[in-house]
């Protein structure tokens, strides 16, 4: 009976997603022993990101923020080096909020990687690492996950709070006008799920 209760608890947690509060250790992603024993410099973080194929942030646009769109805040690129203003972004775009300490975020990572490979030139993917106390673990996790699209860092939840996000992962589909047209609460179960949602809400066939 005890084993059944434990299993049910784990299943509920996986369906509901992670709250936006990290555990007491803040991670780690358990990716390399070196990351636990040393603190990378800002230059190291940028080098890690670039060597993993995660691009630098593009230049922000002067487009105005729109009603029903992303909050008009500026975030740093994961690993540092540049910033990006969310309010000027336009789709078709998928914005995935995640954290390296969030197990459902890790579980869906292969689907995001595969979708990005299929959707290049059609749908832009953007990751936002939210409320994550260890930026170095986050860079390393994104690298291992194979996320070769722009990643932002939001330690203070300045993008999560205006959107009312209290659990991760959380994904938003943004149309060509910059309006959020769909919220995915919790992890994606497959790449095909992402493709179907992109066709339904972004009108893009991937």
Beta strands, then each sheet from edge to edge (+ up, - down):
strand 1: 18-19
strand 2: 74-77
strand 3: 83-85
strand 4: 93-98
strand 5: 124-130
strand 6: 151-154
strand 7: 167-168
strand 8: 170-174
strand 9: 180-185
sheet 1: 1+ 7-
sheet 2: 3+ 2- 6+ 5+ 4+ 8- 9+
end
